[in-house]
Amino acid sequence: MNILVLHGPNLNLLGTRKPDIYGHETLAEVDAMIQAHARDRGAMATCIQSNSEGEIIDLIHEYCHELTGELYHDALIINPAAFTHYSIAIRDAIEAVEVPTVEVHLSNIAEREEFRRVSVIAPVCAHQIAGHGVKSYLMAIDVLVDRVH
């Protein structure tokens, strides 16, 4: 199984941005944990971060669309960050590629500010995992790998 892991806006600041909410690990450390856990589960994870909505959509198309993606991956883990709450375009891209997708969040968005409680992305995902810090990503890998076994 090849899993694309997309980190949305501001996740490049992990470790320094609100560590009490998002943790002390840097994005490089998070990616290393994700890749190691994927290998342990017999999968491969490609991790990419972008602050751009359009680039995230392009990456979903490039990596997750069987007919047009040269770098085809058969599953997606996405932390859309702020795009969670308003990006119908990312939602539509996920829906269009039809690969198993898990939405993840480091914090528990249901317990945050009112505007963060609604995800427009969740309805097109197989699962949403939130509030477990970095472990949210590892749990998402487990969900995807277990789904194919």
BELSUL-V80225 format. One record per residue. NEAR is the number of other C-alpha atoms within 10 Angstrom. Layout:
BEGIN
NEAR  NEAR
END
This chain:
BEGIN
16  19  26  24  28  22  23  22  18  13  20  17  14  18  18  14  15  11  13  10  12  21  16  17  16  18  19  13  14  20  21  14  16  25  21  16  19  22  13  10  14  11  17  19  23  17  19  16  20  17  17  12  16  12  14  23  16  15  19  25  21  18  22  28  21  16  10  12  16  12  15  18  22  19  22  28  25  27  26  26  19  15  21  24  16  15  15  13  16  22  21  14  19  23  16  14  22  16  19  20  26  26  27  32  23  19  19  16  20  14  10  10  8  9  12  17  14  13  20  17  25  18  12  18  19  13  17  19  23  21  17  16  20  23  18  22  28  20  18  24  26  15  17  22  18  10  9  7  5
END
